[in-house]
Amino acid sequence: NLVRLEMAEIAREVGVAPTDLRFTTALHYLRYEWSWLAISSPGTLPARLLRLRERLGELLLPKQRRGRECPRVVKKLPSRYPIKQVRSAK
């Protein structure tokens, strides 16, 4: 929940939807910064959070996806029995 909350704040500051940010990238950056916050002085927290938000704001998802190569269809299940061949009478 903390990652999503921070992503929402970053998205609000950048002016995009929160779904336009990459969750895994945000998670990795936050874990890295939080590990440094555990051993640093409390006075560096605002500067680190500001730097983190600037870095995550640059990592937006692309606006357009690439197109499909094949149309979406429901595939027919294969039959367990062989197909009966009709032979023509000569």
JOFENGI-V419895 format. One record per backbone hydrogen bond with DSSP energy under -1.0 kcal/mol. NH is the residue of the N-H (numbers start at 1). CO is the residue of the C=O. If there is no record, write none. Layout:
BEGIN
nh/co
NH/CO
NH/CO
END
This chain:
BEGIN
nh/co
5/1
6/2
7/3
8/4
9/5
10/6
11/7
12/8
13/9
14/10
15/11
16/11
20/17
21/18
26/22
27/23
28/24
29/25
30/26
31/27
32/28
33/29
34/30
35/31
36/32
37/33
38/34
44/41
45/42
48/44
49/45
50/46
51/47
52/48
53/49
54/50
55/51
56/52
57/53
61/20
END
